[in-house]
């Protein structure tokens, strides 16, 4: 507001002008909001109010009410991010046409005049006048930022963003990022790893990238290993439940041990139950996806996991897996290897672990103490038939291994 002015000062500028009472409303935070009561006087045909000259239909709004927002949320088939935005002093940011100023004066308690040159609370046209620049602002925000949509109710805004959109930028190998942005993303994924502890290994690429950063203010494009980690995170966050049990800090030993040999196949023992599988002829002859003993050892883990899940493994548990193979232990810890076939197999195992809300921890045993070694070589000595468990081999593995009954 401008002023205060005397009546004479205002009359020199405006040959005709109107005054309205000055009121106030106390906000929730204790601050006071001035009100220019443009509806005064009420029901007095001799002195019509300023608002009575305004056609409200000329200032319609396009606000999104409860029905619009709830319909959008009901139609969603996957989670999204929500953020609230509130215009600071929304009406006070929008100026009024100078031609309207003579009708926006208020009278103070000491008979002075104040001129309100912004959209006023108390004016019929106020909400609609604010709505027009707000409509333009919404279009600018949708154009500039990767948003799904924006809902508005006067100065309150609800931003909707897809969960994976924050990370998808890192999939563009030609898009440079600053060290700070990489650090922020690594930190966010670190928090997400409390929910998905199985995914901690997929943050290491960010730390490796950041350790190689010499000039922190010089942007760099994400290397391929970071892109692969991000792809894994996006896959997990968009396909798995986001509510999890807190993982137990104490691993559970269920007597899970496995082994593989190229001469016969696979042996797995879980909680005293055992299963045996034979590799099919030509299992390692695919030139497009070379498979070797390291892949077969990884299949041992998946088949053991299938047996464990058939025994109704409790969510939130971390289960010990015994192996005499150092490479298998390393892969269980890192969830990846230099072998493409092993990596593809681990993606399937990871999805199983996360979907069932469990995790694995490898423990090394000597070959002599590996109880599944004989099974992997075709020897069932010491194994009782009544303790054999039937396993339905997944369709993607059936061309390579078959159950031995």
PyMOL commands that set and color helices and strands:
alter all, ss='L'
color gray80, all
select helices_A, chain A and resi 7-13+51-53+56-59+66-75+91-93+98-103+126-144+165-171+179-195+197-202+204-211+224-239+293-310+326-334+340-356+367-369+373-376+385-387
alter helices_A, ss='H'
color red, helices_A
select strands_A, chain A and resi 2-5+19-26+32-36+80-86+105-107+113-115+149-153+156-162+176-177+220-221+257-260+265-270+273-279+318-323+359-364+401-403
alter strands_A, ss='S'
color yellow, strands_A
deselect
rebuild
show_as cartoon
